[in-house]
Amino acid sequence: MENNRTRRILIIDDDVFIIRLMSLILTKSEYEIISASSGKEAIVILAEQPVDMIIADLMMPEMDGLAFLHWLRQEATLSTPTLILTAMATPDTEKQVMAAGATALLYKPIKVSDLLTKIKQLEQLI
């Protein structure tokens, strides 16, 4: 990694189990993890500290992944690589998510190998 600096990833998901599991996996791969249980909480975190990458669930209460992406790209004007996770595999899901500003998309259930591969691809954009 550039300058041997640990990459900081923000995980946004309303499912505590998903956050814990992904944190465990990514910490073992030497990433620093910050987590938020909602898009609104993530906005507060991003105002206080920069992150290198964001992983966000699409379906969340209060502020879903699309609304968060809109805020991230339009209001905050941040270009942070963002991976959206969803179990909603409809024909329009990928179009909507990518049009909203996602960098990448993975469908649940997610394989650990697919997650790590996608994160390595996104690291090239940092």
DSSP file (Angstrom, degrees, kcal/mol; ACC not computed):
  #  RESIDUE AA STRUCTURE BP1 BP2  ACC     N-H-->O    O-->H-N    N-H-->O    O-->H-N    TCO  KAPPA ALPHA  PHI   PSI    X-CA   Y-CA   Z-CA
    1    1 A M    >         0   0    0      0, 0.0     3,-2.2     0, 0.0     5,-0.1   0.000 360.0 360.0 360.0 148.9    0.0    0.0    0.0
    2    2 A E  G >   -     0   0    0      1,-0.3     3,-1.8     2,-0.2     0, 0.0  -0.300 360.0  -7.3 -56.9 127.9    1.1    3.5   -0.7
    3    3 A N  G 3  S-     0   0    0      1,-0.3    -1,-0.3    -2,-0.0     3,-0.1   0.658 111.6 -87.8  58.1  18.4    3.2    4.9    2.1
    4    4 A N  G <  S+     0   0    0     -3,-2.2     2,-0.4     1,-0.2    -1,-0.3   0.736  83.5 154.5  54.0  23.9    2.5    1.8    4.1
    5    5 A R    <   -     0   0    0     -3,-1.8     2,-0.3     1,-0.1    -1,-0.2  -0.665  48.7-116.8 -85.2 134.3   -0.6    3.6    5.4
    6    6 A T        -     0   0    0     -2,-0.4     2,-0.3    -3,-0.1    25,-0.1  -0.531  30.6-121.1 -70.0 130.8   -3.5    1.5    6.6
    7    7 A R        -     0   0    0     23,-0.4    25,-2.9    -2,-0.3     2,-0.6  -0.551  20.8-139.9 -74.6 135.9   -6.5    2.0    4.4
    8    8 A R  E     -a   32   0A   0     -2,-0.3    44,-2.6    23,-0.2    45,-1.4  -0.873  18.7-169.7-102.0 122.7   -9.6    3.2    6.4
    9    9 A I  E     -ab  33  53A   0     23,-3.1    25,-2.5    -2,-0.6     2,-0.6  -0.943  12.4-149.7-116.0 131.1  -12.9    1.7    5.3
   10   10 A L  E     -ab  34  54A   0     43,-2.5    45,-3.0    -2,-0.5     2,-0.5  -0.885  12.4-161.4 -97.3 121.7  -16.3    3.0    6.5
   11   11 A I  E     -ab  35  55A   0     23,-2.8    25,-2.5    -2,-0.6     2,-0.6  -0.914   4.5-168.8-104.6 125.5  -18.9    0.2    6.7
   12   12 A I  E     +ab  36  56A   0     43,-3.2    45,-2.4    -2,-0.5     2,-0.3  -0.954  27.6 131.8-118.4 115.0  -22.6    1.4    6.7
   13   13 A D        -     0   0    0     23,-2.2    47,-0.1    -2,-0.6     6,-0.1  -0.956  51.3-142.3-159.9 140.7  -25.2   -1.3    7.6
   14   14 A D  S    S+     0   0    0     -2,-0.3     2,-0.8    45,-0.3    23,-0.1   0.520  85.0  87.5 -82.8  -4.6  -28.1   -1.5    9.9
   15   15 A D     >  -     0   0    0      1,-0.2     4,-1.9     2,-0.0     3,-0.3  -0.857  63.0-162.9 -98.1 108.4  -27.3   -5.1   10.6
   16   16 A V  H  > S+     0   0    0     -2,-0.8     4,-2.6     1,-0.2     5,-0.2   0.846  89.5  57.7 -59.6 -36.1  -24.8   -5.3   13.5
   17   17 A F  H  > S+     0   0    0      2,-0.2     4,-2.7     1,-0.2    -1,-0.2   0.916 105.8  49.1 -61.6 -43.9  -23.9   -8.9   12.6
   18   18 A I  H  > S+     0   0    0     -3,-0.3     4,-2.8     2,-0.2     5,-0.3   0.920 111.6  49.6 -62.4 -43.9  -22.9   -7.9    9.0
   19   19 A I  H  X S+     0   0    0     -4,-1.9     4,-2.5     1,-0.2    -2,-0.2   0.934 112.7  46.8 -60.9 -46.0  -20.7   -5.0   10.4
   20   20 A R  H  X S+     0   0    0     -4,-2.6     4,-2.4     2,-0.2    -2,-0.2   0.924 114.3  47.0 -62.8 -44.9  -19.0   -7.4   12.9
   21   21 A L  H  X S+     0   0    0     -4,-2.7     4,-2.3     2,-0.2    -2,-0.2   0.940 115.4  44.0 -63.8 -48.1  -18.4  -10.0   10.3
   22   22 A M  H  X S+     0   0    0     -4,-2.8     4,-2.9     1,-0.2     5,-0.3   0.883 112.5  53.6 -65.9 -37.0  -17.0   -7.6    7.7
   23   23 A S  H  X S+     0   0    0     -4,-2.5     4,-2.6    -5,-0.3     5,-0.2   0.923 109.5  48.4 -61.8 -44.2  -14.9   -5.8   10.3
   24   24 A L  H  X S+     0   0    0     -4,-2.4     4,-1.7     2,-0.2    -2,-0.2   0.937 114.7  45.1 -60.7 -48.2  -13.4   -9.2   11.4
   25   25 A I  H  X S+     0   0    0     -4,-2.3     4,-0.8     1,-0.2    -2,-0.2   0.931 118.3  41.9 -61.9 -47.8  -12.6  -10.1    7.7
   26   26 A L  H  <>S+     0   0    0     -4,-2.9     5,-2.2     1,-0.2    -1,-0.2   0.820 109.7  56.1 -76.2 -30.9  -11.2   -6.7    6.8
   27   27 A T  H ><5S+     0   0    0     -4,-2.6     3,-1.9    -5,-0.3    -1,-0.2   0.900 105.1  54.0 -65.0 -39.0   -9.2   -6.2   10.0
   28   28 A K  H 3<5S+     0   0    0     -4,-1.7    -1,-0.2     1,-0.3    -2,-0.2   0.783 104.9  54.9 -63.7 -25.8   -7.5   -9.5    9.3
   29   29 A S  T 3<5S-     0   0    0     -4,-0.8    -1,-0.3    -5,-0.1    -2,-0.2   0.189 126.6-105.0 -93.1  16.8   -6.6   -8.0    5.8
   30   30 A E  T < 5S+     0   0    0     -3,-1.9   -23,-0.4     1,-0.2     2,-0.3   0.801  73.8 138.4  68.1  35.1   -5.0   -5.1    7.6
   31   31 A Y      < -     0   0    0     -5,-2.2     2,-0.5    -8,-0.2    -1,-0.2  -0.829  53.3-126.2-102.6 149.0   -7.7   -2.4    7.0
   32   32 A E  E     -a    8   0A   0    -25,-2.9   -23,-3.1    -2,-0.3     2,-0.4  -0.832  30.7-150.5 -91.1 130.8   -8.9    0.0    9.6
   33   33 A I  E     +a    9   0A   0     -2,-0.5     2,-0.4   -25,-0.2   -23,-0.2  -0.875  20.9 178.3-112.6 134.1  -12.6   -0.2   10.0
   34   34 A I  E     -a   10   0A   0    -25,-2.5   -23,-2.8    -2,-0.4     2,-0.3  -0.973  19.2-158.2-122.4 141.6  -15.1    2.5   11.1
   35   35 A S  E     -a   11   0A   0     -2,-0.4     2,-0.3   -25,-0.2   -23,-0.2  -0.915  15.9-174.2-128.9 154.5  -18.7    1.6   11.2
   36   36 A A  E     -a   12   0A   0    -25,-2.5   -23,-2.2    -2,-0.3     3,-0.1  -0.992  20.3-149.0-139.5 144.0  -22.1    3.3   11.1
   37   37 A S  S    S+     0   0    0     -2,-0.3     2,-0.3   -25,-0.2   -25,-0.1   0.457  82.7  19.8 -93.6  -0.9  -25.5    1.8   11.5
   38   38 A S  S  > S-     0   0    0      1,-0.1     4,-2.0    22,-0.1     5,-0.1  -0.986  78.4-108.4-157.9 163.3  -27.2    4.3    9.2
   39   39 A G  H  > S+     0   0    0     24,-0.8     4,-1.9    22,-0.4     5,-0.1   0.878 119.1  54.7 -61.3 -38.0  -26.5    6.8    6.4
   40   40 A K  H  > S+     0   0    0      1,-0.2     4,-1.4     2,-0.2    -1,-0.2   0.901 108.1  48.0 -64.1 -41.2  -27.2    9.7    8.8
   41   41 A E  H  > S+     0   0    0      1,-0.2     4,-2.1     2,-0.2    -1,-0.2   0.883 109.0  54.9 -65.5 -37.8  -24.6    8.3   11.2
   42   42 A A  H  X S+     0   0    0     -4,-2.0     4,-2.9     1,-0.2    -2,-0.2   0.874 102.8  56.1 -63.2 -37.7  -22.1    7.9    8.3
   43   43 A I  H  X S+     0   0    0     -4,-1.9     4,-1.3     2,-0.2    -1,-0.2   0.905 107.9  48.4 -61.2 -41.6  -22.6   11.6    7.4
   44   44 A V  H  X S+     0   0    0     -4,-1.4     4,-0.9     2,-0.2     3,-0.2   0.925 112.5  48.4 -63.5 -45.2  -21.6   12.6   10.9
   45   45 A I  H >X S+     0   0    0     -4,-2.1     4,-2.2     1,-0.2     3,-1.0   0.925 109.7  51.7 -61.2 -45.9  -18.5   10.3   10.8
   46   46 A L  H 3< S+     0   0    0     -4,-2.9    -1,-0.2     1,-0.3    -2,-0.2   0.771 104.6  57.4 -66.3 -24.8  -17.4   11.7    7.4
   47   47 A A  H 3< S+     0   0    0     -4,-1.3    -1,-0.3    -3,-0.2    -2,-0.2   0.762 114.2  39.5 -72.7 -24.1  -17.7   15.2    8.7
   48   48 A E  H << S+     0   0    0     -3,-1.0    -2,-0.2    -4,-0.9    -1,-0.2   0.752 126.1  13.9 -97.4 -28.6  -15.2   14.3   11.4
   49   49 A Q  S  < S-     0   0    0     -4,-2.2    -1,-0.3    -5,-0.1     2,-0.1  -0.991  70.1-120.3-153.6 139.7  -12.7   12.1    9.6
   50   50 A P        -     0   0    0      0, 0.0     2,-0.3     0, 0.0    -3,-0.1  -0.434  25.3-161.4 -76.9 153.6  -11.8   11.1    6.1
   51   51 A V        -     0   0    0     -2,-0.1   -42,-0.2     1,-0.1     3,-0.1  -0.913  20.3-140.7-129.1 160.0  -12.0    7.5    4.8
   52   52 A D  S    S+     0   0    0    -44,-2.6     2,-0.3    -2,-0.3   -43,-0.2   0.735  84.2   7.2 -89.6 -25.8  -10.4    5.8    1.8
   53   53 A M  E     -b    9   0A   0    -45,-1.4   -43,-2.5    27,-0.1     2,-0.4  -0.990  61.9-144.9-156.4 153.2  -13.4    3.7    0.9
   54   54 A I  E     -bc  10  82A   0     27,-2.4    29,-3.1    -2,-0.3     2,-0.5  -0.986   5.2-168.9-127.1 136.4  -17.0    3.1    1.8
   55   55 A I  E     +bc  11  83A   0    -45,-3.0   -43,-3.2    -2,-0.4     2,-0.4  -0.992  21.6 177.0-119.9 120.5  -19.1   -0.1    1.9
   56   56 A A  E     -bc  12  84A   0     27,-2.7    29,-2.8    -2,-0.5     2,-0.2  -0.968  29.5-126.3-132.0 141.9  -22.8    0.6    2.3
   57   57 A D  E     - c   0  85A   0    -45,-2.4    29,-0.2    -2,-0.4     3,-0.1  -0.539  17.2-142.3 -75.7 147.8  -25.9   -1.6    2.4
   58   58 A L  S    S+     0   0    0     27,-2.3     7,-3.0    -2,-0.2     2,-0.8   0.918  86.8  56.5 -77.4 -45.4  -28.6   -0.5   -0.1
   59   59 A M        +     0   0    0     26,-0.3   -45,-0.3     5,-0.2    -1,-0.2  -0.792  69.3 138.6 -97.6 106.5  -31.6   -1.2    2.1
   60   60 A M        -     0   0    0     -2,-0.8   -22,-0.1    -3,-0.1   -23,-0.0  -0.981  51.3-105.1-140.6 151.2  -31.5    0.7    5.4
   61   61 A P  S    S+     0   0    0      0, 0.0     2,-2.7     0, 0.0   -22,-0.4  -0.282  95.9   9.8 -70.7 164.9  -34.1    2.6    7.5
   62   62 A E  S    S+     0   0    0    -24,-0.1     2,-0.4   -23,-0.1   -24,-0.1  -0.367 138.9  22.4  67.3 -67.8  -34.1    6.4    7.5
   63   63 A M  S    S-     0   0    0     -2,-2.7   -24,-0.8     4,-0.0   -23,-0.1  -0.928  80.3-156.3-133.3 107.1  -31.6    6.9    4.8
   64   64 A D     >  -     0   0    0     -2,-0.4     4,-2.4   -26,-0.1    -5,-0.2  -0.148  37.4 -92.0 -77.3 177.4  -31.1    4.1    2.3
   65   65 A G  H  > S+     0   0    0     -7,-3.0     4,-2.5     1,-0.2     5,-0.2   0.842 124.8  52.8 -59.9 -36.2  -28.0    3.5    0.2
   66   66 A L  H  > S+     0   0    0     -8,-0.5     4,-2.3     2,-0.2    -1,-0.2   0.916 110.4  47.0 -67.1 -42.4  -29.3    5.5   -2.7
   67   67 A A  H  > S+     0   0    0      2,-0.2     4,-2.2     1,-0.2    -2,-0.2   0.892 112.9  50.3 -65.1 -39.0  -30.1    8.6   -0.6
   68   68 A F  H  X S+     0   0    0     -4,-2.4     4,-3.1     2,-0.2    -2,-0.2   0.929 109.8  50.1 -64.2 -44.3  -26.6    8.3    1.0
   69   69 A L  H  X S+     0   0    0     -4,-2.5     4,-2.8     2,-0.2     5,-0.4   0.904 108.8  52.7 -59.9 -41.4  -25.0    8.1   -2.4
   70   70 A H  H  X>S+     0   0    0     -4,-2.3     4,-2.8     1,-0.2     5,-0.9   0.941 112.5  44.6 -59.2 -47.3  -26.9   11.2   -3.5
   71   71 A W  I  X>S+     0   0    0     -4,-2.2     5,-3.2     3,-0.2     4,-0.9   0.941 114.0  50.4 -61.2 -47.1  -25.6   13.0   -0.4
   72   72 A L  I  <5S+     0   0    0     -4,-3.1     6,-2.8     3,-0.2    -2,-0.2   0.918 122.7  29.0 -58.7 -48.2  -22.1   11.7   -0.9
   73   73 A R  I  <5S+     0   0    0     -4,-2.8    -2,-0.2    27,-0.2    -1,-0.2   0.883 131.4  30.8 -84.2 -40.7  -21.8   12.7   -4.6
   74   74 A Q  I  <5S+     0   0    0     -4,-2.8    -3,-0.2    -5,-0.4    -2,-0.1   0.909 130.4  25.1 -89.6 -45.7  -24.1   15.7   -4.9
   75   75 A E  I  <<S+     0   0    0     -5,-0.9    -3,-0.2    -4,-0.9    -4,-0.1   0.925 134.0  30.5 -88.6 -49.0  -24.0   17.5   -1.5
   76   76 A A  S   <S-     0   0    0     -5,-3.2    -4,-0.2    -6,-0.2    -3,-0.2   0.674  90.5-147.2 -82.4 -16.7  -20.6   16.5    0.0
   77   77 A T        +     0   0    0     -6,-0.5     2,-0.4     1,-0.2    -4,-0.2   0.860  40.5 155.9  47.7  44.3  -19.1   16.2   -3.5
   78   78 A L        -     0   0    0     -6,-2.8    -1,-0.2     1,-0.1    -2,-0.1  -0.786  37.5-160.9 -97.4 142.3  -16.8   13.4   -2.4
   79   79 A S        +     0   0    0     -2,-0.4     3,-0.1     2,-0.0    -1,-0.1   0.134  35.4 151.0-106.4  18.9  -15.4   10.9   -4.9
   80   80 A T        -     0   0    0      1,-0.1   -27,-0.1    -8,-0.1    23,-0.1  -0.267  58.8-103.3 -52.1 126.4  -14.6    8.2   -2.3
   81   81 A P        -     0   0    0      0, 0.0   -27,-2.4     0, 0.0     2,-0.5  -0.337  45.5-163.0 -55.5 129.5  -14.8    4.8   -3.9
   82   82 A T  E     -c   54   0A   0     19,-0.2    21,-2.7   -29,-0.2    22,-1.7  -0.971  14.7-162.6-129.6 123.2  -18.1    3.3   -2.7
   83   83 A L  E     -cd  55 104A   0    -29,-3.1   -27,-2.7    -2,-0.5     2,-0.4  -0.898  12.6-154.1-102.7 123.8  -19.2   -0.4   -2.8
   84   84 A I  E     -cd  56 105A   0     20,-2.5    22,-2.5    -2,-0.5     2,-0.4  -0.837   4.3-158.6-100.6 135.4  -22.9   -1.0   -2.4
   85   85 A L  E     +cd  57 106A   0    -29,-2.8   -27,-2.3    -2,-0.4     2,-0.3  -0.920  20.9 160.8-111.1 137.2  -24.1   -4.3   -1.0
   86   86 A T  E     - d   0 107A   0     20,-1.9    22,-3.1    -2,-0.4   -29,-0.0  -0.997  43.4-156.3-155.2 151.3  -27.7   -5.6   -1.7
   87   87 A A  S    S+     0   0    0     -2,-0.3     2,-1.4    20,-0.2    20,-0.1   0.416  75.4 101.7 -98.1  -3.9  -29.8   -8.6   -1.7
   88   88 A M        +     0   0    0      1,-0.1     2,-1.4    -3,-0.0    -1,-0.1  -0.641  48.0 176.5 -85.6  88.0  -32.2   -6.9   -4.2
   89   89 A A        +     0   0    0     -2,-1.4    -1,-0.1     4,-0.1    18,-0.0  -0.558  21.7 144.1 -95.0  71.7  -31.2   -8.5   -7.5
   90   90 A T    >>  -     0   0    0     -2,-1.4     3,-0.9     1,-0.1     4,-0.6  -0.689  64.2-107.9-102.3 161.9  -33.7   -6.8   -9.8
   91   91 A P  T 34 S+     0   0    0      0, 0.0     4,-0.4     0, 0.0     3,-0.1   0.808 119.7  44.5 -58.3 -29.2  -32.9   -5.8  -13.4
   92   92 A D  T 3> S+     0   0    0      1,-0.1     4,-2.8     2,-0.1     5,-0.3   0.625  90.1  86.0 -91.1 -13.0  -32.9   -2.1  -12.4
   93   93 A T  H <> S+     0   0    0     -3,-0.9     4,-2.8     1,-0.2     5,-0.3   0.933  91.6  44.2 -56.0 -52.9  -30.9   -2.4   -9.2
   94   94 A E  H  X S+     0   0    0     -4,-0.6     4,-2.7     1,-0.2     5,-0.3   0.916 114.7  50.0 -61.2 -43.2  -27.4   -2.1  -10.8
   95   95 A K  H  > S+     0   0    0     -4,-0.4     4,-2.4     1,-0.2    -1,-0.2   0.935 113.9  45.2 -59.3 -47.0  -28.6    0.7  -13.1
   96   96 A Q  H  X S+     0   0    0     -4,-2.8     4,-1.6     2,-0.2    -2,-0.2   0.927 115.1  46.6 -63.4 -46.2  -30.0    2.7  -10.2
   97   97 A V  H  <>S+     0   0    0     -4,-2.8     5,-2.1    -5,-0.3     4,-0.5   0.921 116.0  43.7 -65.1 -45.6  -27.0    2.1   -7.9
   98   98 A M  H ><5S+     0   0    0     -4,-2.7     3,-1.0    -5,-0.3    -1,-0.2   0.888 112.3  52.9 -69.3 -38.1  -24.4    3.0  -10.5
   99   99 A A  H 3<5S+     0   0    0     -4,-2.4    -1,-0.2    -5,-0.3    -2,-0.2   0.816 104.4  57.7 -64.6 -30.1  -26.4    6.0  -11.7
  100  100 A A  T 3<5S-     0   0    0     -4,-1.6   -27,-0.2    -5,-0.2    -1,-0.2   0.620 130.9 -91.7 -77.4 -12.3  -26.6    7.3   -8.1
  101  101 A G  T < 5S+     0   0    0     -3,-1.0   -19,-0.2    -4,-0.5    -3,-0.2   0.550  70.3 152.6 117.1   9.4  -22.8    7.2   -8.0
  102  102 A A      < -     0   0    0     -5,-2.1    -1,-0.2     1,-0.1   -19,-0.2  -0.381  35.5-152.1 -66.4 149.9  -21.7    3.8   -6.7
  103  103 A T  S    S-     0   0    0    -21,-2.7     2,-0.3     1,-0.3   -20,-0.2   0.779  75.9  -3.6 -89.0 -32.8  -18.3    2.7   -7.8
  104  104 A A  E     -d   83   0A   0    -22,-1.7   -20,-2.5    -7,-0.1     2,-0.4  -0.971  61.0-144.6-156.2 165.2  -19.2   -1.0   -7.5
  105  105 A L  E     -d   84   0A   0     -2,-0.3     2,-0.4   -22,-0.2   -20,-0.2  -0.999   8.5-173.2-139.6 137.6  -22.0   -3.4   -6.5
  106  106 A L  E     -d   85   0A   0    -22,-2.5   -20,-1.9    -2,-0.4     2,-0.4  -0.998  19.7-135.9-130.1 137.8  -22.0   -6.8   -4.9
  107  107 A Y  E     -d   86   0A   0     -2,-0.4   -20,-0.2   -22,-0.2   -22,-0.0  -0.735  37.3 -86.7 -92.7 139.2  -25.1   -9.0   -4.4
  108  108 A K  S    S+     0   0    0    -22,-3.1     2,-0.1    -2,-0.4   -19,-0.1  -0.577 105.5  58.6 -80.7 149.0  -25.8  -10.8   -1.1
  109  109 A P  S    S-     0   0    0      0, 0.0     2,-0.4     0, 0.0    -2,-0.1   0.500  86.1-157.9 -72.3 143.6  -25.0  -13.4    0.0
  110  110 A I        -     0   0    0     -2,-0.1     2,-0.3    -4,-0.1    -2,-0.1  -0.767  10.5-137.5-100.2 133.6  -21.4  -12.2   -0.4
  111  111 A K     >  -     0   0    0     -2,-0.4     4,-2.3     1,-0.1     3,-0.2  -0.694  18.4-129.7 -83.4 140.3  -18.4  -14.5   -0.7
  112  112 A V  H  > S+     0   0    0     -2,-0.3     4,-2.6     1,-0.2     5,-0.2   0.899 109.3  53.7 -56.1 -42.7  -15.4  -13.3    1.3
  113  113 A S  H  > S+     0   0    0      1,-0.2     4,-2.2     2,-0.2    -1,-0.2   0.887 108.5  49.0 -62.6 -38.9  -13.2  -13.8   -1.8
  114  114 A D  H  > S+     0   0    0      2,-0.2     4,-2.4     1,-0.2    -1,-0.2   0.904 111.1  50.5 -66.8 -40.5  -15.5  -11.6   -3.9
  115  115 A L  H  X S+     0   0    0     -4,-2.3     4,-2.3     2,-0.2    -2,-0.2   0.942 112.7  45.2 -61.7 -48.6  -15.5   -8.9   -1.2
  116  116 A L  H  X S+     0   0    0     -4,-2.6     4,-2.2     1,-0.2    -1,-0.2   0.877 112.8  51.3 -65.7 -37.9  -11.7   -8.8   -1.0
  117  117 A T  H  X S+     0   0    0     -4,-2.2     4,-2.0    -5,-0.2    -1,-0.2   0.930 111.0  47.9 -62.8 -45.6  -11.3   -8.9   -4.8
  118  118 A K  H  X S+     0   0    0     -4,-2.4     4,-2.3     1,-0.2    -2,-0.2   0.891 111.1  50.9 -64.5 -39.7  -13.7   -5.9   -5.2
  119  119 A I  H  X S+     0   0    0     -4,-2.3     4,-2.0     2,-0.2    -1,-0.2   0.905 108.4  51.6 -65.1 -41.2  -11.9   -4.0   -2.4
  120  120 A K  H  X S+     0   0    0     -4,-2.2     4,-0.8     2,-0.2    -1,-0.2   0.888 109.9  50.4 -61.9 -38.2   -8.5   -4.5   -4.0
  121  121 A Q  H >< S+     0   0    0     -4,-2.0     3,-0.8     1,-0.2     4,-0.3   0.920 110.9  48.3 -64.7 -43.1  -10.0   -3.2   -7.3
  122  122 A L  H >< S+     0   0    0     -4,-2.3     3,-1.7     1,-0.2     4,-0.4   0.819 100.3  66.0 -67.9 -29.8  -11.4   -0.1   -5.6
  123  123 A E  H >< S+     0   0    0     -4,-2.0     3,-1.4     1,-0.3    -1,-0.2   0.820  90.4  65.3 -60.4 -29.6   -8.0    0.5   -3.9
  124  124 A Q  T << S+     0   0    0     -4,-0.8    -1,-0.3    -3,-0.8    -2,-0.2   0.717  98.1  55.4 -65.5 -18.8   -6.6    1.2   -7.4
  125  125 A L  T <         0   0    0     -3,-1.7    -1,-0.3    -4,-0.3    -2,-0.2   0.536 360.0 360.0 -89.9  -8.7   -8.9    4.2   -7.5
  126  126 A I    <         0   0    0     -3,-1.4    -1,-0.2    -4,-0.4    -2,-0.1   0.477 360.0 360.0 -81.4 360.0   -7.6    5.8   -4.3
